[in-house]
Amino acid sequence: MSRRVVGKNVWLRSSGSRDHTQLEVRDLKYEVLESEEAVGRAQFEEIKQAAQNKEGDLVIILLGGRGAQALYRLLGELAQTDSIDHLLGRLHVFTRTHWRRCEWIMV
């Protein structure tokens, strides 16, 4: 992994030589959920599952859309309680417009 700093930006690059032409091609399986809130809840369930399967920090990138907004609202609501403090202490959230570490653990 190589690191390059340009102004306030840090760019990471894999220094290994991978042959991406050999990646397996698979069909996409779309699942349409009934609402943006349902998408946010589904994303939250995936985050909780990842937290159970991995030690250390978790990094997520929310690229936008109403589902991501619903997830962000849900995390904000839960952050007002202590019910997911164990998760928030490990979670780094980046968004397309505001690249920042999740600060909910400071509440």
N, C-alpha and C positions, 0 to 999 in steps of 0.2 A: 504494500500500500504506500503510495506516495502522497505527500501533502503539499499544496501550493496555496499561498496567501496572496490575495489581490485586494488591496484596500481592507475593508471589513469582512470580505468573503473568504471562506476557506474551502478549497476544492480538493476532494479526495479522488484518487484514481488507483485502480488495481494495477499493480506492477507485474502481475502474472500474465502469462501468455495463454489465454483460453481460446479454444476454437469454438466460437459461438455457432458455427454452421452445423455442428453436431448435436445441437439441442433437440430434444424430442418435441414434435409438433402434436398438440392435442386440441380437440374441439373445445370451444368455450361452452359452458353450461350456464345460461342466464337464469336468474331467479328474480322475478318482479315481486316486490313486496307492496302491501296495500297503502303505505303512507311513508312520508319522510321520517316520522317518529319510529316506525317499524324498522326502517333502515338504520337509524341511529342506535336503536336497541340491539339489532343484529350485529352491528359493528362493535358495540360494547361487549356483547357476549364473546365475540372473537378475541377481543383484547383480554378478557378474563381467562379464556382458554389458553392464550399464548402465555399469560402470566403463570398459569399452573404448569406449563410445559417447559418453562425457561427460568433460569436463575439470573439474577442481576437486572440491569436496566432494560426497559422496553422503549423502543423508539417507534412512534407512528407519525405519518405525514398525512395531513388532511388537505386534499387538493381542492376542495370546494364542493359545492352542490348542497342541496337541502338536506340530504342524509348526513353529510359531515356537520352541517350546522345543528342538526338535531342531536348528533352525538356530542358536540361541544356543549350544547345546552344541558344535556343529561349529565355530563361530567361536572359541569358547573353546579348543578343542583345537588348532586351527590357530594360534592366537595364542601357543601355547607354543613354536612354531617361528618361523623367520623367513620362511617360504614365502609369506605373504600380507601382510607388513609394508607393502608398497607400497599395498595396498588398505585396510588398517586405518588407515593415516595419513590417509586421505580420508573414512573412514566415520564417520557420526554415527548412533548407534542409539538410538532411543527406544522404551520399552515402556509398556504401559498403566499399570503400577504404579510404575515407576521411570523418570522422565524424566531421562536423563543422557547425556552424551557417552561414546562408547566409549573406555575407558581401557586397552585391550589394548596400545596402542603403548608404554605405560610399562613393560611386563614386561621 
